[in-house]
C-alpha cells in the first residue's frame, strides 16, 4: 500500500481512531486499462456527540415556570397536602410498580 499523505501535516498515527483513510480501487473505464487507486476519507460521529446534539436541540428552560415555583416555595404555598400525597404516590409506584 502506498504511503498516505497526512492531514494537516500530522503523522497518520496521531489521527483519532474515528478518522480513517481507506484505499479503494476504482473500476477500469476501458478493458485492459490500468486501474488507478482512489483514497477516501471517512469520519464517524460518536454516540456522545449525537447525545450532545440532542441536548442542544432541546427546548430552552421555561424560566417563568422556575420563577413561579421558587416564589411558591418561598411563600410556603407550593407544598400543599394534595401535592405531597401525589408525589408520595408516584414515589411508591416507582419503587414498587403494580
Secondary structure, 3 states (H helix, E strand, C coil): CCCCCCHHHCCHHHCCCCEEEEEEECCCCCCCCCCCEEEEEEECCCHHHHHHHHHHHCCCCCHHHHHHHHHHHHHCCCCCHHHHHHHHHHHHHHHCCC
